[in-house]
Amino acid sequence: MSLDEATVEALAVELSTYLDTNRINQVRRAYYYAEQAHEGQMRKSGDRYITHPLAVAHILAGLKLDHQSLMAAMLHDVIEDTGIPKDALAEQFGEDVAELVDGVSKLTQIEFRSRAEAQAENFQKMTLAMARDIRVILVKLADRLHNMRTLGPMPYEKRKRIATETLDIYAPIANRLGMHAISTELEDLGFAALHPMRSRYISKAVDKARGSHREIIEEIRGRLQEKLQERGLPGRIMGREKHLNSIYNKMKLKQKSFYEIMDVYAFRIITDTEDDCYRILGAVHSLYKPMPGRFKDYIAMPKANGYQSLHTTLFGMHVNIEIQIRTEEMEHIANDGIAAHWMYKNEPTGVTSANQTRVDRWVKGLMEMRERADDSLEFIEHVKVDLFPDEIYVFTPRGKIMELPRGATPVDFAYAIHTDIGNATVACRINRNLGSLSKPLQSGQTVEVITAPGARPNPAWLSFVVTGKARSSIRHTLKSQKLAESLELGRVLLKKSLNGFGKRLSDIDDAQKQAVVKHNQVNNFDELISEIGMGNRMAYLVARQLVVDSEGAEPGEAAMDIQGGSDAPITIQGTEGMLVHFADCCKPIPGDPVVGVMGTGKGMVIHSDTCSRLPEDSEGRSRLTHLTWAKDITDEFSVELRVELERHHGVIAEVANAVAMADGNIERINVDEQNARYGVVSLVVKVHGRKHLARVMRRVRNIKAITSINRVKY
């Protein structure tokens, strides 16, 4: 019997603890099929290639995964490496196994612009496969774990790339699925591959510290055991290993010395029931004093990945003692996460089904983000944020617990409930008091979101949201909004230009529109109109192309006027959205004569028609769009005022009071002291229009100390 055959038989013995003979034989058959397919292929280490799929199956057997996952593990490289098609696998082993193998197969490398894009594209495909069957990612993680264990013979550059990808993507995914054992091993292997000397140094220091601390560890363990026996509580006590990558990150990020980290003694107590967990907590608190603020109840409020445990930190024997208390089932789920679902498949418990629900929700969230992202790099940027920092726990007004990453804001909370609620958010209440949308939430707060019909996301939210779902939803909505607004503005500008040629948009036939679309190298007519609204194309030039008759004759010059349009100006409502901006230089307000200037990719900027920044030459002036204000504008507009005054006590308060009495709002106030007697005040005031501004200026001018007041235009 060859070594590989002996390994297969050892695997069969392991599988017999939880699979029937028929299913074990199906796994064995998949092995022999893969062995034949990979005949003659070798690994970099010099081993036969079949040793790799066999090792991957062993890892999955340790997680007690079902027979189809084990068959897929045996066959996972067959499609790509041996040219055997998916259909042949489906015929031999069934559709489910073929789908799993197809999902796990190393994804075909297309020509990408960069390595980052290739990785991002692969991750997108992996997300799709996960959505179809979560077992795909479990096989993929086992595949990656064995590859990391055997990374040694690879060239340095390839080792570095694989290790970085493992730390960036695969270890966090394992953690997100609650698979702590695989996650920490991937982290330690990735750390050792990227920083071999640091890894060796920390490893030696850990061994040395363990040796010198052995007596204290045994004494604490003995006292804990004694206390449990005294109270008649079941529980096995284990020392808890500190992982190299975790030690390194704490030293680096928390600026702690190695000895500060190793001075904490960590134990885990595994017991029978949830009730026993709380009784043991009481027992250990009676033995050593608990440290305030260091107790966490993850049984009542599980982590987002399903992890459950009681955490407490005690002070005893002049050292800190960290203790985790959990049941056997919680221990399985802490180590194996979603994989534990298969262990309890025949008798699913509340814990495993809740864990499965969480994972399903996470994968569904990934799919939503994937649909909204413009490209794979944007998608992976959103996902990386969610792979997953420490959680906080907040409550809805009805008492439902919501898990969010640390640093999450009420806007993240709103999007976590539903995208439509996030988009319509206008304010929030924290513990029943009005709160700030941008302030990070704290665990235990009750959060209520206030929405308004027709409300839209604010672009400023992107500067403080932390969840991938919120970020991708805001970006997607803003893009859609910008597109709709550019279409609307572009259509108005094009119609105006066509009027100048004596034509209407409805007069232009589809053939002519298509000819102009083709000439401008865009995909469709709407895209061309949108380009006009964005300021990337001139409405007048597109209008001229549209009115050229079928013989190719151009319209006479007499037909053209400003912007190729009619004298009728475009009406401005003041609430046009993202593509109409009011110039900061002249700060136009309703009642001012105004013109629009198209900026490339930015839409229209509205200036006062006397603004010094407008072009002087006739060609430049001809490109301006004449505008008029609507009659029923209710918005407020900023205007800058320069006030010269005699300085005396309380004069600034008088100015502010006068503005308020005229129903104006002061946005900004600057005092520029000229000398002890006279000063200049710069005011930025919010007003509804010129009549309102005149009222504000009149009120301020009536103050005795005011020598002059003028509107500022740059």
C-alpha positions, 0 to 999 in steps of 0.5 A, a space after each residue: 500500500 502506497 503512502 497516499 493510499 494509507 492516508 486515504 484509509 486513515 481519512 476513511 477511518 476518521 470519516 466513519 465517526 460521522 458518515 455512513 459507509 456509502 458516503 465514505 465510498 463516494 469520497 474514496 471514489 472521488 480520490 481515485 478519480 482525482 489521482 488518475 486526473 493529476 497523474 504525473 503532476 508534481 508540487 513545487 516541494 517535489 510531492 505528487 500533486 494528489 497530496 494537496 487535495 487529500 490534505 484539503 479533504 483531511 482539514 474538512 474532515 476535521 470540521 466534520 463537513 458533509 461528503 459532497 464538500 469532501 468530494 469537492 476538496 478531492 476534485 477542486 483542481 481537476 477542471 483547471 489543471 487537467 482539462 476535464 470539463 464540469 459536465 464530466 464531473 456532473 455525470 460522475 459525481 452529481 450536479 451539486 459536487 460539480 457546482 462546488 468544484 466549479 466554484 472552488 476552481 482557481 478562477 481563470 485569469 483574464 488580462 487585468 490592468 493590475 494585480 489588485 484588480 485581478 484579486 478584486 475580480 476573483 473575490 467578486 466571483 467568489 462572492 457569487 459562488 458563496 451566495 449559491 453555496 456557502 460550502 464553496 468558501 469552506 473548501 476554498 479556506 481549507 485549500 488556502 490553509 494547506 497552501 499556506 502550510 506548504 508555502 516554503 518552496 515558493 519563490 519569495 515574491 509569490 510567497 509575499 503575494 499569497 501571504 498578503 492576500 491571505 491576511 487581507 482577504 482569507 483570514 478575515 473571511 474565516 473570522 467573519 464566518 466564525 472559524 477562529 481556529 482556521 483564521 488564527 492559523 492563517 494569520 500566524 502563517 501569513 505573519 511568518 511568511 511576511 516577517 520570518 525574523 519577527 515571527 521567529 523572535 516572538 515565538 522564542 520569546 513566547 516559549 521562554 515566557 511560558 517556561 518561566 510562568 509555568 508555576 503561576 499558571 498551574 497555581 491559578 488553574 489549581 485554585 480555579 479547579 478547587 473553586 468549581 469542585 467546591 461549588 459542584 460545577 462541571 467544567 474543564 479548564 484550559 490554558 489559552 494560547 496567545 497567537 504570534 500575529 495577535 501579539 505582534 499586532 498588539 505590540 504595533 497598534 497598542 504600543 505595548 511591550 512584549 512583557 506587558 502582553 505576556 503578563 496576562 494569564 488567559 484561561 478558558 472554562 468549558 462547561 455543560 449548559 448556559 446556566 453553568 456559564 453564569 454560575 461559574 462566572 459567579 464562582 471565579 468572581 468570588 475567588 478573584 476581584 473582577 476588573 471594572 469595565 472588562 466584563 463582556 456577555 457575548 452569550 446574551 449578545 453574540 458577536 456578528 459571526 455567531 461567537 458566544 462566550 462570557 469574558 471577564 478579567 480578574 486581578 489575582 496573585 498580582 497578575 491579570 487573569 483573563 477568563 472565557 466561559 462557554 459551553 461545548 457547543 459554543 466552543 465548537 462554534 467559536 473554533 469552526 463557526 459556520 462549519 459547525 452547522 454541518 456537525 449539528 445538521 441532523 439535530 440543529 440547535 438554536 445556536 447553529 441556526 442563528 449562526 446560519 441566519 447571520 451568515 446568510 444575512 452577511 452574504 446577502 449584504 455582499 451581493 447587494 454591495 456587489 450590485 451597487 459597485 461600479 467595478 470590482 476594486 470599489 466592491 472590494 474596498 467596501 467589503 474590506 471595511 466589513 471584514 470586520 472590526 470589533 462590534 458595538 451593540 445598539 438597540 432599535 426603539 423596539 429593543 432589537 439588538 443591532 451589531 455594527 462595527 466600532 465607529 459606526 454612526 446613526 447613518 450606518 445604523 439606518 442603512 443596516 436596517 434598510 437601504 431606503 431608510 438610510 436614503 431617507 434619513 434626516 435626523 436621529 434620536 440617541 436614547 430619546 434625545 436628538 443626536 448628531 448623524 456623524 457622531 460614532 455610536 456607543 454600545 448600549 445606546 437606543 437609536 431611532 432614525 427620523 426619515 422624511 419622504 423625498 429626502 436624499 443622502 448627503 455627499 458629506 456622509 461619505 466622510 464619516 460612515 464606516 460600513 461597506 453597505 452604507 458607503 456603497 448605497 450612498 455612492 450608488 444613490 448619488 450616482 443615480 441622482 447625478 445621472 437623473 439631474 444631468 439628463 434633466 439639465 442637458 435636456 433643458 439646455 438642448 431644447 433651448 439651443 434647438 429653439 434658436 434654430 427654429 426646431 423642437 426636440 420632437 422634430 428630430 427623427 430617430 435616424 438623425 439622433 442615431 447619426 449624431 450619437 455615432 458621430 459623438 461616440 457615445 452609447 445612446 442619445 440619453 448619454 449624449 444629453 447627460 454629457 451636455 448636463 455635466 458640462 462635457 459637451 456644448 448644447 449649441 454644437 449638439 443642436 447644430 449637428 441635430 438640425 443639419 438636414 439630410 443633404 448635409 446643408 448647415 443652417 444659416 448663421 442668422 439662425 444662431 444667437 447666444 448658446 444657439 438658443 432663443 431669447 427665453 431664459 432658463 428658469 432657476 428654482 434654487 433647488 436643482 441639486 448636484 449639478 447646479 452650483 452657486 458661485 462663491 465669488 459673487 454669491 448670487 441671490 434671487 433677484 440678481 440678474 444671473 447667467 450660467 457657465 458650464 464647467 467640465 464634468 461639474 454641471 452649471 455654475 450660476 454667477 451674477 451677470 456683473 461678476 468679475 470672473 466671467 469671460 470678457 470676450 464675445 466668444 466667451 460671453 456667447 457660451 453663457 446661458 441666460 437664466 431667470 429666477 422662479 417666483 416662489 423660491 423658499 430656499 436661503 442663499 448666502 450673501 457677504 456684507 462688509 460693515 464699517 462701524 465705530 467700536 464700542 462695547 456690545 456693538 457686535 451683539 447689536 449687529 447680530 440682533 438687527 440681522 435676527 430682527 430682519 429674519 436673517 441667519 448669520 452663517 459666519 462673522 469676522 471682526 477685522 480691527 483697524 484701530 481702537 476706534 473704528 473696525 470692519 466686520 465681515 458678515 455672511 448672512 442667509 437671505 431669501 432674495 434681494 428684497 429680504 437682503 435690503 430689509 436686513 441691510 436697512 436694519 443694520 444701517 439704522 444702528 447708530 455706530 454703523 458708518 457704512 454697509 455694502 454687499 461684497 462681490 469678488 
